[in-house]
């Protein structure tokens, strides 16, 4: 049985977003504490999904059957933390055999050399490592884990066949400009052409931090651009093109 509990389909680029349940980090501001469903779904779908009481995870063959019913060109594997799912290489293998490009979003903690080999063999196209903080004290405070394996795995990944990128969340008064600068310098020390994305923090109910303004996100991007060639950002209000369709679990609303 996989850890996949939710899948959505984006019409503008024929992509799917696959949600894996569970994580080996305990980030204080994790959005999943508040919302486990795709936040880009419309209100009607959100409402119907919130009534789902029993999260039923998919078997590999059920997953394959669902995917075959859609014209999928690209799959984003996120969640949650996909790397704690033992079936992750098989899932990527299934997608690869169907000609689907795959991107893994991960905190990077478990992506060691053996794991990278398995992902390469399965045909993973690209990987985005979320670097939560460069300062290990901040990292441990925010996630409950040291960032040492993450930073080390990131270096190893750049030697692999898998396309590598990184992202960080800008959190005012926690992960601020100085942290973004240190992360950007760290990435540039490996290769300055590695793409880097800055996401605006989305506050959850009991979080102690506010959302950054658009101006703050742009300023953080400019700081990162001093060191890196490809920097972009996602701000909360960035619009999604086309329609977002819920394809698993089955609900009445569309
Ligand atoms: S790594 Fe991601 S999924 Fe895991 S706790 Fe942190 S924000 Fe949530």
Boltz pocket constraint, residues with backbone or C-beta under 6 A from the ligand:
constraints:
  - pocket:
      binder: B
      contacts: [[A, 22], [A, 23], [A, 24], [A, 25], [A, 26], [A, 27], [A, 29], [A, 30], [A, 31], [A, 32], [A, 79], [A, 80], [A, 81], [A, 107], [A, 143]]
      max_distance: 6.0
